[in-house]
C-alpha cells in the first residue's frame, strides 16, 4: 500500500513558564520547570535553592545570604 501525504503540520510543544516571586527560602528547595523566572527572592538560613530548567531568568532583587547556596542547572 502506498500512502500519499499532501501536507504536514508541525506543532512545537509550548514550554510553560514558572514564575517565582516574593519568596524567602529557609530550607533546601528544588524548582523544576522548562522556563523559570525568579524575582524578589531571598535564600537564607543555610538553605540551598536549586533551579533545574532549560532557561532560568533572575529579575529584580535576588539575595543569597552567607552560608546559603544557589545552583542553576
HELIX and SHEET records of a PDB file:
SHEET    1   A 4 UNK A  17  UNK A  25  0                                        
SHEET    2   A 4 UNK A  29  UNK A  43  1                                        
SHEET    3   A 4 UNK A  48  UNK A  64  1                                        
SHEET    4   A 4 UNK A  69  UNK A  72  1                                        
END                                                                             
